[in-house]
Amino acid sequence: MSRKNLTVAGLVTAAFTVGLLTFALRPATNGTTRDVAKVAVQNPAPTSALHSPPNPSQEKTLKKTSLSQDVEATDHLNRVDVSRHLTKLLSETDGMSSIHDKSVYAKRLQQDHGFISMLMWIDFRTQKTETFKSSFPKGTEQENKQLLKYLNTAKSAIHGHQSYESPTFTIGKERYYFIAQRNKQKNVGIIALINQKVLGRVADHQLKNLRLIPYPKEGKYHVESVHTDNLKDITVKTGHDNENASHFYENEIVVRFKGTAPTQGQLQTITADIHCKQPRKLGYAYIFRSEKMTYYQMKSYFTNKWHPEYTEPHYMYLTNDTITKNAEGTVTPNDMLFSTYQWNLPAIETELGWNLSKGSKEVVVAVVDTGVQINHPDLQGKLLTGYNAITNGSTPEDDVGHGTHVSGIIGALVNNGEGVAGISWYNKILPVKALDNSGAGTTYSVAEGIIWAADNGAKVINLSLGNYADSQFLHDAIKYAYDRDIVLVSAAGNDNTERPGYPAAYPEVIAVAATNASGEKASFSNYGDYIDVAAPGESIASTYPDSQYAALSGTSMASPHVAALAGLVRSLNPNLTNKEVMDLMTKNAVDLGTSGHDKYFGWGQVDIYKTLQAASGNQVPLQLFPQHVRQQMNQLKQRTNNTP
């Protein structure tokens, strides 16, 4: 008998034995299953639309679908979150006789969750009603009538022992809804008016993040837009134009001098010649901002007089945001939104992987982004002090939402009954604010953020941002971190273009494309030969400012899946180098699309279990042996089918 046949026979025998044991010992189930992305992805785009560049009209339609999907999913998951808060409020205040005590509790809840505009407390034993933060929003006469109509409906519902949620209605420019509940004893009811400003924030954020509108706007930041290939002037009029455009500050230039750094006297000569103040220095490069000269004028000046190693624009970098039966051996967290909304974690075998590694507080994952909500309840204890490269000396507080969302994907608290589950249970997150309140940053701020993270303990750095300009200045910062054995992960971009984006396309960086719940390329995801791996990136539920949750789409959401995996790998096997970690993630990805490496998925979609199994030296826990045998058989079957 051939070696191949012996192997097959051995695996079949093992599988048969394990199958019998598994069947005999499995617990009884109620037959329920978790639908794959029931809410998150209802109408994925057809495959043919994903694998060919759409025209501008088609691209706009696909991206609008993603935006609508994100807003709808955010609405659903926030209603679930609010309902849980009210249930907890009723439970924890049960037995409180003092209205003052209840008032203190209610006010604290409202302070931590600013979207709760009103709380009305009804005690059916005494027929007393207390209202906290009782001023209603002011609208037109018709809008006010509609508000009172839904409020009266809510009162009638809880008087009739029913819970209630109103449809969304508009007052002025804000959207609201009422929710009403009674406690278990049915003697106390509560009605809350919820401000849904998060839906507007998500919509506005995704208009820019998915490049549905020109972003940044011409002239808003003294920004010049140029064609990435030839640096010729270009005006960005539509979202589709973004794929050819790079943006930079029109009166700034980045310069790296040859040999030794210029003396103080030489710098004084330069500042006088180009009419600028003291330049900023980071690493080997200087950034000069002139009060009178354009970039092109300064480039000519430095080239002719100082002969530098390189000059380049000071670029802007923009955010790139855009379930089956529970198998034995998997770890299923109790986080409220996990089972219904987090299709992305089971898709990459996160639950199986948790049996091998849940992370380590010694392995720090830096998030160079818009900052983070420092006091978000689902990130408590996970955040280190961090750094603000935009406003020196300030905390890296998130005024956009992007960085908070990315951080939650990596490390939202697991098994706390709150919100979502992060991929890592224990890795600490180092927030670095390198993008401002518009969601944009510069070469300097991003490079400074990377270097600061590298110097302050990061073992992994996530970069959910990008530009189409190849900046030597930024590449220097990337090399600085890579040379210090740091794993760098970056989003590919959201323009559905083959044009390489940076920093993702640098060889020291893992470039991440986005997939949907069907395992297809997400409609907005960039692609190209530089793509290393893919990860879920469509309607991903995660933490959001104001202690809320949101569903966002984008390669920005795909990238932190891979950064979190790198954190788990380095926690499990700290002796691996950054290159070895990167190789493990690519070699153990699940091949999608064309066999082998392709431009849409790279080496495939990351698989947390397979990667951690390889990182651990292929030692498999006993409870995972059935799944391990099945995977080996499937892999052998694929190899046998491919053998001529």
Buried (B, 14 or more C-beta within 10 A) or exposed (E): EEEEEEBBEEBEEBBEEBEEEBEEEEEEEEEEEBEBBBBBBEEBBEEEBBBEEBEEEBBBBBBBBBBEBBBBBBBBBBBBBBBBBBBEBBEEBEEBEEBEEBBBBBEEBBEBBEBBBBBBBBBBEEEEEBBBBEEBBEBEEEBBEBBEEBBEEBBEBBEEEEBBBBEEBBBEEBBBBBBBBBBEEEEBBBBBBBBBBBBBBBBEBBBBBBBBBBBBEBEEBEBBBBBBEEBEEBEBEEBBBBBBBBBBBBBBBBBBBEEEEBEEEEBEBBBEBBBBEEBBEBBBBBBBBBEEBBBBEBBEBBEEEBEBEBBBBBBBBBBBBBBEEBBEBBBBBEBBBBBBBBBBBBBBBBBBBBBBBBBBBEBBBBBBBBBBBBEBBBBEEBBBEBBBBBEEEEBBBBBBBBBBBBBBBBBBBBEBEBBBBBBBBBBBBBBBBBBBEBBBBBBBBBBBBBBBBBEBEBBBBBBBBBBBBBBBBBBBBBBBBBEEBBBBBBBBBBBBBBBBBBBBBBEBBBBBBBBBBBBBBBBBBBBBEBBBBBBBBBBBBBBBBBBBBBBBBBBBBBBBBBBBBBBBBBBBBEEBEBEBBBEBBBEBBBBBBEEEBBBBBBBBBBBBBBBBBBBBEEEBEEEBBBBBBBBBBEEBEEEEEEEE
